[in-house]
Amino acid sequence: MTQTLKSEKFKYGRSFKITNWGCQFDSLLELKYAISIQDEYAFMRSRITIFYHHGTGQPTLYIREGVRHYTPDFLIRNKQTGEAFLVEIKPRAAQNDPQLI
């Protein structure tokens, strides 16, 4: 069975802020994620803005024409290896959104 991709844009419902561990989560899904990784990863919820050139998708330090910004949900770091990752949490219903792909 072939799954057809929907061309309509995913629409978010109302967000309820949840405060726990001294930080604020934008959704229950984000809080569940934080709980699921807490044994292996340290995480940061402070807003980290990354500027990137729209045409190339490459990060930049300079704000000029054609530059956009992105703010990931989490910065996580593995407690054993120190390896770090940026994480964006999205509901399953948004998985085929062309902007996310």
N, C-alpha and C positions, 0 to 999 in steps of 0.2 A: 504494500500500500504506500503510495507516495503522498507526502505531506505537502500541501500547497502553502506558499508563503503569503501572508496577508500583506497588502500594500498600505493599509491604513496605519497611521501612527498610534503607538501605544499611548494611552492616557492614564495618568496617575490619579488615584483617588486622594481624598483628604489625608494629610499626614498628621500623625499625633506624635509630639515630641516625648521621648522617654528619657528620664535622667536616672543614671545608675553609675556607680564607681566614679562619681565626680565628672562624668562627661554626658553629653546629650546625644541620643540616637534619633535618627529621623523616622525610624520605623521599628516595628517588632522584629522584622526580618533582620535588620542590622544588629539588634540586641541579641537575637538567637545566634547569629554568626559569631559575635564577640564571645559569647558563652562557650561556643563549640571549639574555639581556638585557644582559649585562655591557658590551657595546660602546656601547650607547645610554643605559643607565640606571645610576645608582648605587642600591644597595639597602641596606636596613637590616633585620636579623633580630632586633633587640632586641624583646622583648615589649612591645607597645603595647596597653594595654587601653582599650577604648572602652565607656563606660557608656551605656545607652540605656533609654528607657521602653518597656516591653513593649507597651503598648497603642498608642502612637503611632509607635514605631520611631525617635523623635527622640533624638539624643544629649543627654546631661545631665551636669552636673558634680556633681550631688547624688545621693548613694546613699540611697535610701529604698525604701519598699514599691513593688513593680511595676517596679523597675529591674533590668536584667540587664546582663551584660557580654559583650563580643566581643573576641577577640584575632586580628587578621588575620595571615597568614603573612609578608607583606612590606610594607614601605613603600618604594616606588620613586620616584625622581626623575629626570626626563629631563635629561641632561647639557647639552643645547642650550637648552631652553626653561625649565627649572626647574619644570615642571609635575609635581605629585606625585600618586600613586595608592596606594590600599590594595589589596592583591592577596591573594586566597584561592585556594590550589591544591587542587583536588579531582580524583580520578580520574574518567575518563569514565563509569564505572559508577554514579557518584553523581549524575549530571546531572539525573535526574528525582526526586530526593529532595525531598519537599514542604517540608522545613525549609529547604533551600537556595534553593528558588524564592522 
